[in-house]
Amino acid sequence: MLGTSTDRIGTPSGQAFYATFSKNLRRETGLPIAPYAGAAYGTYEHRLRPVGGVNVFLTQKSSILIPYNGVNVNPLLIFSQDRHALSLILVKGRHPGMSYSITF
C-alpha cells in the first residue's frame, strides 16, 4: 500500500508518506493474524522511519491492531459493523482515545 497522511500522532505538524506490505496469514498458519511492515517519511522531522505491526482478528467484527509508527506503539481495539467502525486507542500505550468512522 502507498499512502499519505498527517505525520505521526503527537507531532504538531507535518505530513507522512508511507509504503507498506501486508499479508493475512490465517490460511498459511491457522492463526488469525495479518502482519505488515514498511517505511514512512515524515516531514515534521524530515526522516525515514521503519513502520510495522500486526492485526489480530478476535471475531468477524472485532480486532486488535498493534501498530508501530517508527517511534511509538499505539494499540487499537476495533469494532466494526457493515460500514461503521468504532476504534479505541491507547496513544503511546497509555493515553486513551477513540474514533468513529463510516466508509463509503
N, C-alpha and C positions, 0 to 999 in steps of 0.2 A: 504494500500500500504506500502511496505517496500522498503527502498532505501538508497542510499548513494550519497553524492555529496561533493563539496568543502564546507567548513564552510560558514556561512552566509556572505552576501555582506558587505564589509568593514573590514573584518579580513585579515591580511596579509598572513596567512597560516592556515592550519588545514583542517580537514575532518569532515563531519557530517554524522550521521546515524539516520534515522528517520522512524517513523511508523505513519501513518495517516489513518483515517476513513473518507469517504466522501459519500454524498448522494445527488443526483439530486432530488429536491423537487417539480419540476414542476407538476407532476401528483397528488401529495398529496395536494399541496397548490394552484395550479394555477399560482404560481409566477415563473419566470424564474431564479431560484437561485439554487446553489449547494454549500452548506457549507462543510467545512472539519475541523477536529481537530485532534490533535495528540501530539507527543513529538519528540524532536530531541536532540541527544547528540553531542555536538561539541568538537573536540579535541583542538581547539585554547584556550578555557577557561576551558576545562575539566569539563563541567557541562551539566546537562539535562535541556532543556527549553521546555515550552509549545509552540506549534505552532497551527495556525489555520487561517481561512479566509473564504472568500465566492467568488464564481464566479457568476457574474450576466450576463446572456445572453441578449445582446441587439438585435441582429439579428441572423440569422442562421450562419453568417460568422464573427460576431464580439462579443466580450465580454469584461467585466471589471473584472479583478481579483484583489482582495484586500487581500493580504497575510500578516500575522503577523509571523515573524520568531523567536519570543521569545524575541526580543529586539526592532525591528523597523517594521513599516508598509511601504511596497514598492509597491504601486498600479501600475497596468499594464493595458493598453488598447491593446487588441489583435485583429488583423485582420487575418483571415485565408481563404485560397483558395486551395482546394484539399490538396496537400502535403506541401504547403507553409504557413508560418506564420510570420507575422511582429508584434513585440511587442514593444510598447513604455512604458518605465518605469520611475517612479519618485522615485529614491533611497532616502530612509528616508523621502519620501513625498516632496522632494524639488530639487533633482539633476536629470535632465533629461538624459535618455539614450535610446538605442534601440537595438533590436536583430532581426535577421532574421534566420529562421530555415527551413529545409526541412526534412520531415520524410520519412523513407523507411523501 
